[in-house]
Amino acid sequence: MPIYTYQDKKSGKKVDVIRSFNDYENPPTKEEAPGLEDPEWERQIGDNQVVVKGNGWGGGKGYW
């Protein structure tokens, strides 16, 4: 399952949650982000993205 990062617009606190592909739009619950009163969640896209290529990988798309 993928990990999604949400950020509270008011406090700026970021929370990483594990969701299935079908539940990706569900914001963090109070158990996943304790201590926040009435948060306004915004899903972050592209945070901590890393591309890895090994020596044995073929030429494929991108011509690495």
N, C-alpha and C positions, 0 to 999 in steps of 0.2 A: 504494500500500500504506500502511496506517495505521502510525503510530508508537505504540508501547506503552512505558510507563514502569514499570520494576521497581525495587524498593528492597530492599536487603539488610537483613534484620531485625537482624543482629548489628552491622554497622558503620554502618548508616544511609545508605550510598552509593546514589545513584540512577543508573540507566542507562536511556537511551532506545534502543530497538531497533526496527527495521523488520521487520514480519512480515506475511505474507498473512493473510487472514481465516481460512483453515483452520489456520494454525499459531500462533494467538494465545496458546495455552496453553503453548507451549514457552518455558522461561525462557532468559535470556541465556547464551551459551556463554562459555568461558574466553577466547576471542579478543575477544569483545565487551565483557567486563568483566575485564581483566587485573589481577593483583595481589590478588585476593580468594581466600582459602583456605576451601573448603567453605562457600560462601554459602547462606543460606536466603532465597530470593526470594519477594517478595510483590508482586503486580501492583497498581499504583496506578491508581485510577479518578478522573477528573475533574480531573487536574492540568493547568493551563494551558489551560483551555477558554475560547474566545472566541467570541462571537456577533457577526456583522457584518451590517449591513443597509445597502443602498445606497438612494439617493434614488429610483431608478427601479423599485424593487420594489413589487409589488402589495400590496393589503390583506391577503390570505390569512389563515391562522391566526395568532393572537396579536395581531392588530390593532396592528401596530407603527406 
